[in-house]
Amino acid sequence: TTFISHVMAPEFDIKRYKGAINPYFAKWGFKFPLFETKYYEKMTGVEADHYIPFTLLSHYLIPFLNGTEDSFDKNDQRILFGAKLQNKKVEFIMPEQVVYNKWGTFYDGNDEPITPEKAVELVMAYPKDIIIKPTVDSSMGKGVNLLKNEGKDNAIIKSLFAQYARNFSFEERIGQHSLMAEFNPSSLNTTRIVTYRKPDGQIKFLFSILRFGKEGKVVDNASAGGKFAGVSPDGTINRTIKSYKTLKTEMLDE
């Protein structure tokens, strides 16, 4: 499963819980494996029978609360967030889009259709490093790569176009504040704020975490080897650092 391949540490004794079902969720007819709960208990040091299983979150809760994202295209975010509107009420600062591909058709940064040859020209002419990422059915930092400005040529760009095939974006590699870079300079480190949208439309804050990538990695995703620490409502960072694929705990340097 995704949980085993992307989250669980190799040293965790999963065989100990083989076939065991979580009794808390079994009351509602769900047969979720108990090992996920036991793993979270070891990882956090907090015993609880109602840790939300990965399958429940990804296949039930998120689709119910947010709708299905199977066909969601990240290329549409600029339109959804109003980033290109003349009279937008909120200023969204987003990376400059060099070129993107939407279902096989190339577009420039102004959303004008272009030929693949023109797309190559625009990438070659762009004077900065470029981040390449898939835009449909993308998560966990999969497929996100860096194209260094000094190392690009026509053949490399054409090869990347062929590799990604369709539904991808070539966009500006943005910088970050020096304090954020201290956690890991190779990745763009972020703060994730998790909220819950109530049926009446109100947004409730749940929690926030600081995420930073593994040394040498471009992405900060935990499933790609990144680390994370809790952030309190007043902005204080928890000194305890966690990461997937390990049960060891690190402490953030003062």
C-alpha positions as CSV (number, residue, x, y, z in Angstrom):
1,T,0.0,0.0,0.0
2,T,1.0,3.7,-0.2
3,F,1.3,3.9,3.5
4,I,3.8,1.0,3.6
5,S,5.9,2.3,0.7
6,H,5.9,6.0,1.5
7,V,5.5,6.2,5.3
8,M,6.4,3.1,7.3
9,A,10.0,2.7,8.6
10,P,11.7,-0.6,7.6
11,E,12.4,-1.4,11.2
12,F,8.7,-1.4,12.2
13,D,7.5,-4.9,13.0
14,I,4.4,-5.0,10.8
15,K,4.1,-8.8,11.1
16,R,3.2,-8.5,14.7
17,Y,-0.1,-7.0,13.6
18,K,-0.8,-9.2,10.6
19,G,-4.5,-9.5,10.0
20,A,-5.4,-7.3,13.1
21,I,-8.3,-4.9,12.5
22,N,-8.6,-1.5,14.2
23,P,-11.5,-2.0,16.7
24,Y,-12.3,1.7,16.9
25,F,-13.3,2.0,13.2
26,A,-14.7,-1.5,13.1
27,K,-17.7,-0.1,15.0
28,W,-18.7,1.7,11.8
29,G,-18.0,-1.3,9.5
30,F,-14.6,-0.3,8.4
31,K,-11.9,-2.9,8.4
32,F,-8.7,-0.8,8.6
33,P,-5.5,-2.6,9.6
34,L,-4.3,-2.0,13.1
35,F,-0.6,-1.6,12.2
36,E,-1.2,2.0,11.0
37,T,-2.4,3.0,14.4
38,K,0.4,1.2,16.2
39,Y,2.9,2.9,13.8
40,Y,1.6,6.4,14.6
41,E,1.8,5.5,18.3
42,K,5.4,4.6,18.0
43,M,6.2,7.6,15.9
44,T,4.5,10.2,18.1
45,G,4.7,8.5,21.5
46,V,0.9,9.1,22.0
47,E,-1.3,6.1,22.4
48,A,-4.7,6.5,20.8
49,D,-7.1,4.2,18.9
50,H,-8.5,6.9,16.6
51,Y,-5.6,7.9,14.4
52,I,-7.2,8.4,11.0
53,P,-6.0,5.6,8.6
54,F,-4.5,6.6,5.3
55,T,-7.2,4.9,3.3
56,L,-9.9,6.6,5.2
57,L,-8.3,10.0,4.7
58,S,-7.4,9.6,1.0
59,H,-10.5,7.7,-0.3
60,Y,-13.3,8.9,2.0
61,L,-12.6,12.1,3.9
62,I,-10.7,14.2,1.3
63,P,-13.1,13.4,-1.6
64,F,-16.1,14.0,0.6
65,L,-14.8,17.4,1.9
66,N,-13.0,18.6,-1.2
67,G,-14.5,16.7,-4.1
68,T,-12.6,14.4,-6.3
69,E,-9.2,15.7,-7.6
70,D,-8.7,13.1,-10.3
71,S,-9.0,15.6,-13.1
72,F,-7.7,18.7,-11.2
73,D,-5.0,20.4,-13.2
74,K,-2.5,22.6,-11.3
75,N,-2.2,24.7,-14.5
76,D,-5.6,26.0,-13.6
77,Q,-4.5,27.4,-10.2
78,R,-3.6,30.8,-11.6
79,I,-7.2,31.2,-12.8
80,L,-8.8,29.8,-9.7
81,F,-6.7,32.0,-7.4
82,G,-7.3,35.1,-9.6
83,A,-3.6,35.5,-10.1
84,K,-4.1,36.9,-13.6
85,L,-7.1,39.2,-13.0
86,Q,-6.6,42.9,-13.4
87,N,-8.7,43.9,-10.4
88,K,-8.0,41.0,-8.0
89,K,-8.9,41.6,-4.4
90,V,-6.1,39.4,-3.0
91,E,-2.6,39.4,-4.2
92,F,-1.3,35.9,-4.9
93,I,2.4,35.7,-5.7
94,M,3.0,32.7,-7.8
95,P,6.1,31.5,-9.8
96,E,6.4,32.8,-13.3
97,Q,5.2,30.2,-15.8
98,V,7.5,29.8,-18.7
99,V,5.6,27.2,-20.7
100,Y,3.0,24.5,-19.8
101,N,1.4,21.6,-21.4
102,K,-2.3,20.9,-20.9
103,W,-3.6,17.6,-22.4
104,G,-1.0,17.6,-25.1
105,T,-1.2,21.3,-26.1
106,F,1.6,23.7,-25.3
107,Y,0.9,27.2,-23.9
108,D,3.1,30.2,-23.0
109,G,2.9,32.2,-19.8
110,N,0.1,34.2,-21.2
111,D,-2.1,31.1,-21.9
112,E,-1.6,31.4,-25.6
113,P,-1.3,28.1,-27.5
114,I,2.1,27.6,-29.0
115,T,4.0,24.9,-31.0
116,P,6.4,22.5,-29.3
117,E,9.2,24.3,-31.2
118,K,8.2,27.6,-29.7
119,A,8.0,26.1,-26.3
120,V,11.6,24.9,-26.7
121,E,12.6,28.5,-27.7
122,L,10.9,30.0,-24.7
123,V,12.6,27.6,-22.3
124,M,16.0,28.2,-23.9
125,A,15.5,32.0,-23.6
126,Y,14.4,32.0,-20.0
127,P,17.4,33.3,-17.9
128,K,16.8,31.4,-14.6
129,D,16.7,27.9,-13.3
130,I,13.4,26.1,-14.0
131,I,11.2,23.8,-11.9
132,I,9.4,21.1,-13.9
133,K,6.4,19.3,-12.4
134,P,3.4,17.2,-13.4
135,T,0.1,19.0,-13.0
136,V,-2.5,16.3,-13.0
137,D,-2.7,13.4,-10.5
138,S,0.4,14.7,-8.8
139,S,1.4,14.5,-5.2
140,M,4.2,13.5,-2.8
141,G,6.7,15.5,-4.9
142,K,6.7,12.8,-7.6
143,G,8.1,13.9,-10.9
144,V,9.3,17.3,-9.7
145,N,12.7,18.1,-11.1
146,L,15.2,21.0,-11.5
147,L,16.4,22.2,-14.9
148,K,19.6,24.3,-14.3
149,N,19.9,27.3,-16.5
150,E,23.5,26.7,-17.4
151,G,23.0,23.1,-18.3
152,K,20.1,23.3,-20.7
153,D,20.1,22.8,-24.5
154,N,17.6,22.0,-27.2
155,A,18.1,18.2,-27.0
156,I,17.6,18.2,-23.2
157,I,14.4,20.2,-23.4
158,K,12.9,18.0,-26.1
159,S,13.8,15.0,-24.1
160,L,12.0,16.4,-21.1
161,F,9.0,17.2,-23.2
162,A,8.9,13.6,-24.4
163,Q,9.4,12.3,-20.8
164,Y,6.6,14.2,-19.3
165,A,4.4,13.8,-22.4
166,R,1.5,16.0,-21.3
167,N,0.0,17.9,-18.3
168,F,3.2,19.5,-16.9
169,S,4.6,22.9,-16.2
170,F,8.0,24.6,-16.6
171,E,8.1,27.5,-14.2
172,E,10.4,29.8,-12.4
173,R,12.5,28.4,-9.6
174,I,11.7,30.9,-6.8
175,G,14.0,31.8,-3.9
176,Q,13.2,31.8,-0.2
177,H,14.0,33.8,2.9
178,S,17.4,33.1,4.3
179,L,15.9,31.8,7.6
180,M,13.8,29.3,5.7
181,A,16.8,28.2,3.7
182,E,18.7,27.4,6.8
183,F,16.6,24.2,7.3
184,N,17.7,23.0,3.8
185,P,19.0,25.2,1.0
186,S,18.3,22.9,-1.9
187,S,14.6,22.7,-1.4
188,L,11.8,25.3,-1.3
189,N,10.8,24.9,2.3
190,T,7.2,25.6,3.2
191,T,4.6,25.9,6.0
192,R,1.5,23.8,5.4
193,I,-1.7,25.1,7.1
194,V,-4.4,22.4,7.4
195,T,-8.0,23.6,7.7
196,Y,-11.4,22.2,7.8
197,R,-14.3,23.7,5.8
198,K,-17.5,23.3,7.8
199,P,-20.9,22.6,6.0
200,D,-21.9,26.2,6.7
201,G,-18.8,27.5,4.8
202,Q,-16.7,28.5,7.8
203,I,-13.0,27.6,7.8
204,K,-11.6,26.1,11.0
205,F,-7.8,26.0,11.5
206,L,-6.6,22.5,12.6
207,F,-2.8,22.6,12.6
208,S,0.3,23.8,10.8
209,I,3.7,22.2,10.1
210,L,7.0,23.4,8.8
211,R,8.3,21.2,6.0
212,F,11.9,21.1,4.6
213,G,13.6,18.7,2.2
214,K,16.3,16.2,2.4
215,E,19.8,17.4,1.7
216,G,20.3,17.8,-2.0
217,K,16.6,17.3,-2.8
218,V,14.5,19.9,-4.6
219,V,11.1,19.1,-2.9
220,D,10.2,19.3,0.7
221,N,7.7,16.5,0.8
222,A,7.9,14.1,3.7
223,S,7.2,11.2,1.4
224,A,10.3,12.2,-0.6
225,G,12.6,12.1,2.4
226,G,11.8,15.5,3.8
227,K,11.3,16.3,7.5
228,F,8.7,18.3,9.4
229,A,8.0,20.0,12.7
230,G,4.9,21.3,14.3
231,V,4.2,25.1,14.3
232,S,2.2,26.5,17.2
233,P,-0.5,29.2,16.6
234,D,1.9,31.9,17.7
235,G,4.5,30.8,15.1
236,T,6.8,29.0,17.4
237,I,8.4,25.9,15.8
238,N,8.4,22.7,17.8
239,R,12.0,21.6,18.4
240,T,11.1,18.0,17.7
241,I,11.6,17.0,14.1
242,K,9.9,14.0,12.5
243,S,10.3,12.3,9.2
244,Y,8.7,9.4,7.3
245,K,10.5,6.1,6.9
246,T,12.1,6.3,10.3
247,L,11.0,6.1,14.0
248,K,13.9,8.2,15.2
249,T,13.4,11.6,16.5
250,E,15.7,14.6,15.9
251,M,15.9,17.9,17.7
252,L,16.0,21.2,15.9
253,D,19.3,23.1,16.6
254,E,18.8,26.3,18.6
